[in-house]
Amino acid sequence: MCMPTLDRRVQVLFDPVQYAALEREASKRNQSVGAVIREAVGERLRASTTDKQAALARLLARADSLTSEPIDWEREKDAFEWDLP
């Protein structure tokens, strides 16, 4: 397995309670705090992409439907931004 090159540094400040929770989580997983944070960021970015893909699929399904009423583009835009069904 090839490890990606980590070449960007970011400084993030946590309050003592958050950082203690991160340390406990890292210890449970036998990982560094940085690895736990990178994993959480990766999960969030994947979820964001999935949400956008689902919203686009809903929009395209409505556009393809011959029986649907005309699309209210302002409502669809709001639904896309807020990821409403």
FENURNOR-V738354 format. One record per residue. RES is the residue in three letters. OMEGA is omega in degrees with one decimal (NA if undefined). Layout:
res:RES omega:OMEGA
res:RES omega:OMEGA
This chain:
res:MET omega:-177.2
res:CYS omega:179.1
res:MET omega:178.0
res:PRO omega:178.0
res:THR omega:177.4
res:LEU omega:-174.4
res:ASP omega:177.0
res:ARG omega:179.3
res:ARG omega:178.8
res:VAL omega:175.7
res:GLN omega:178.5
res:VAL omega:179.7
res:LEU omega:178.2
res:PHE omega:173.0
res:ASP omega:-175.6
res:PRO omega:-179.3
res:VAL omega:178.5
res:GLN omega:-177.3
res:TYR omega:177.1
res:ALA omega:177.8
res:ALA omega:176.8
res:LEU omega:178.9
res:GLU omega:178.3
res:ARG omega:179.8
res:GLU omega:179.1
res:ALA omega:179.8
res:SER omega:178.8
res:LYS omega:-177.1
res:ARG omega:-175.9
res:ASN omega:179.9
res:GLN omega:173.2
res:SER omega:174.9
res:VAL omega:178.9
res:GLY omega:179.3
res:ALA omega:178.0
res:VAL omega:-179.9
res:ILE omega:178.5
res:ARG omega:179.0
res:GLU omega:179.7
res:ALA omega:178.5
res:VAL omega:178.6
res:GLY omega:178.3
res:GLU omega:-179.6
res:ARG omega:-179.8
res:LEU omega:177.1
res:ARG omega:179.0
res:ALA omega:179.4
res:SER omega:178.8
res:THR omega:179.4
res:THR omega:178.4
res:ASP omega:-179.4
res:LYS omega:178.2
res:GLN omega:178.7
res:ALA omega:178.9
res:ALA omega:178.6
res:LEU omega:178.5
res:ALA omega:177.2
res:ARG omega:-179.3
res:LEU omega:-180.0
res:LEU omega:177.7
res:ALA omega:177.8
res:ARG omega:-178.3
res:ALA omega:-178.7
res:ASP omega:-176.3
res:SER omega:180.0
res:LEU omega:-176.2
res:THR omega:-176.6
res:SER omega:177.0
res:GLU omega:179.1
res:PRO omega:-177.2
res:ILE omega:173.3
res:ASP omega:-171.5
res:TRP omega:178.3
res:GLU omega:177.7
res:ARG omega:179.7
res:GLU omega:177.7
res:LYS omega:178.0
res:ASP omega:-179.7
res:ALA omega:178.7
res:PHE omega:-178.5
res:GLU omega:-177.9
res:TRP omega:-179.0
res:ASP omega:176.3
res:LEU omega:179.0
res:PRO omega:NA
